[in-house]
Amino acid sequence: MNGVQPSAEPAVTIVDLLELEELDQDLYRALTVFEDPYSLYGGQVAAQALLAAGRTVPDGRVPHSLHGYYLRSGDASRPTIFRVERDRDGRSFSARRVVAVQGGKVIFNMSASFQVPEDGDDHQVNPMPDAGDPNTAEELRLARLFSIEGRLPKQPYENTGWPTRVWARSTIALPDDRLLHACALTYLSDIFTGLAAFPGGAVHSGASLDHVVWFHRPIRMDDWVLLDLVPHSVAGGRGLYSGTIHTVDGVLGASLSQEALYRVQRESSRPRPMPPMG
């Protein structure tokens, strides 16, 4: 296993994070661990769970949706075990369930569905939000994402405390593998959904609850993509976001949604699960 410090120039890349060791049939272990004062980043465990599920489907089937639940805080310095259940393989679709375990306890579970790519109508109702040119936008440090760079366009909401719209891309070339690009998209998709404060003062207290991604069209994550998040509701201590991920030329690659705990944070509360962006 690789020991790395996220604050230093990383020797590890997103490709390294997306390497799994096959322990037995439908049983995998993440290879890369590192010391981190914060809880295991949710996008990492979700991306690795999707990869584990994708390793078990027939050749040619690609992810079209996932729904994950965060059950316990994970530890980046410990290996995560992924156990896959093969629910069904039909003529066009495959259904999988994945359980992620650390120290004998389930930290995350996921349902994922895979499909044989099909030709047919292709319509995109809404255009991509106007976010300018990523190459001229302000640089944004995505503090915990290995080999992912960010740019900060003009923000649609004021006084949220965290960005809800950001350009991002892998800093290294990724293989021509649709599963790996879908996993890289999943890795990015959780970066702000559990952090941005809603306008009006509700602040995320530190725990994502569930996370959903729908993959509409194949997009490359080593090209610029725009992550755009829209807050909808805070009630009962929970906040709901939805979002989209577009290519730089406006193609809608994926939609997402997340519910997270939203409570006014006390000074004595534990640290947020991710360090500030800069």
Secondary structure, DSSP 8 states (H G I E B T S, - for coil): -EEE-TTS--S--HHHHT-EEEEETTEEEE-EEE--SS---HHHHHHHHHHHHHTTS-TT-EEEEEEEEE-S---TTS--EEEEEEEEE-SSEEEEEEEEEETTEEEEEEEEEEE----------S-------GGGSEEE--TT-TTEEEEE---SSSS-SS-SEEEEEESS---S-HHHHHHHHHHHHTTTTTT---TTS--EEEEEEEEEEEE-S---TTS-EEEEEEEEEEETTEEEEEEEEEETTS-EEEEEEEEEEE----TTS---SS----
